[in-house]
């Protein structure tokens, strides 16, 4: 539904006609900075393509789009135990946020 309402951006990785991965970005807005922020919330690469730079190229496409849109940030979060992803984020240039804690409130438990 978010795609049909143009409320997200999707980037896909295609190798020889096979869809091997995607990233989906969701927009938000910072009233503190008065700027657009993109949240990278959905990201998947087929397991057999994960060591072939597919994820990195999807990140590059997301970053370039975010810059072109005039956004001030591209945000992503991951589990504390997802060391492989954390290494990729660092390699790519993401900065780990040490000044904030993330909380959530489960509504349907």
C-alpha positions as CSV (number, residue, x, y, z in Angstrom):
1,X,0.0,0.0,0.0
2,X,2.8,2.5,0.8
3,X,4.2,2.0,-2.7
4,X,0.9,2.7,-4.4
5,X,0.5,5.8,-2.2
6,X,4.0,6.9,-3.1
7,X,4.9,6.9,0.6
8,X,8.1,4.9,0.2
9,X,11.0,4.3,-2.2
10,X,12.1,0.9,-3.3
11,X,15.4,-0.1,-4.9
12,X,15.9,-3.5,-6.3
13,X,19.0,-5.5,-7.2
14,X,18.6,-7.5,-10.4
15,X,21.3,-10.0,-11.6
16,X,20.7,-11.5,-15.0
17,X,16.9,-11.0,-14.7
18,X,16.7,-12.4,-11.2
19,X,15.5,-10.2,-8.4
20,X,18.2,-10.8,-5.7
21,X,17.5,-8.1,-3.2
22,X,15.7,-4.9,-2.3
23,X,15.8,-1.9,0.1
24,X,12.7,0.1,1.0
25,X,13.0,3.6,2.5
26,X,10.2,5.4,4.4
27,X,10.1,9.1,4.8
28,X,9.8,11.1,8.0
29,X,10.5,14.7,9.0
30,X,12.5,16.2,11.8
31,X,10.8,19.2,13.3
32,X,14.0,19.9,15.2
33,X,16.2,20.1,12.1
34,X,13.3,21.1,9.8
35,X,14.5,18.5,7.3
36,X,13.4,15.2,5.7
37,X,14.9,11.9,6.9
38,X,14.7,8.6,5.2
39,X,14.4,5.4,7.3
40,X,15.9,2.3,5.8
41,X,13.6,-0.2,7.4
42,X,13.2,-3.1,4.9
43,X,16.3,-4.7,3.4
44,X,16.8,-8.1,2.0
45,X,19.3,-9.9,-0.2
46,X,19.1,-13.6,-1.1
47,X,21.5,-15.6,0.9
48,X,23.6,-16.8,-2.0
49,X,24.2,-13.2,-3.1
50,X,25.2,-11.7,0.3
51,X,28.9,-11.9,-0.3
52,X,28.7,-10.3,-3.8
53,X,28.4,-6.6,-2.8
54,X,24.6,-6.6,-3.6
55,X,23.8,-5.1,-0.1
56,X,26.5,-2.5,-0.5
57,X,25.2,-1.4,-3.9
58,X,21.6,-1.2,-2.6
59,X,22.9,1.0,0.2
60,X,24.7,3.2,-2.3
61,X,21.5,3.6,-4.3
62,X,19.6,4.5,-1.1
63,X,22.2,7.1,-0.1
64,X,22.3,8.7,-3.5
65,X,18.5,8.9,-3.6
66,X,18.4,10.4,-0.1
67,X,21.0,13.0,-1.0
68,X,19.1,14.0,-4.2
69,X,15.9,14.3,-2.2
70,X,17.5,16.9,0.0
71,X,17.2,14.8,3.2
72,X,19.5,15.5,6.1
73,X,19.9,11.9,7.2
74,X,19.5,8.2,6.2
75,X,18.8,6.1,9.3
76,X,19.0,2.4,9.9
77,X,18.9,0.2,13.0
78,X,19.9,-3.4,13.6
79,X,20.1,-5.9,16.3
80,X,23.0,-5.7,18.8
81,X,24.0,-9.2,17.7
82,X,24.0,-8.5,13.9
83,X,27.7,-7.9,13.8
84,X,28.0,-8.6,10.0
85,X,25.5,-5.8,9.2
86,X,27.2,-3.4,11.7
87,X,30.5,-3.9,10.0
88,X,28.9,-3.1,6.6
89,X,27.3,0.0,8.0
90,X,30.6,1.2,9.4
91,X,32.4,0.4,6.2
92,X,29.8,2.4,4.3
93,X,30.1,5.4,6.6
94,X,27.1,5.2,8.9
95,X,27.8,6.6,12.3
96,X,26.7,4.7,15.4
97,X,24.4,6.8,17.6
98,X,25.7,6.8,21.1
99,X,23.7,9.8,22.3
100,X,20.3,8.2,22.1
101,X,18.6,5.0,23.3
102,X,15.9,3.4,21.2
103,X,12.6,2.4,22.9
104,X,9.5,0.8,21.6
105,X,6.1,0.2,23.2
106,X,4.5,-3.2,22.2
107,X,0.8,-2.6,21.5
108,X,-0.4,-6.1,20.5
109,X,1.1,-8.4,23.0
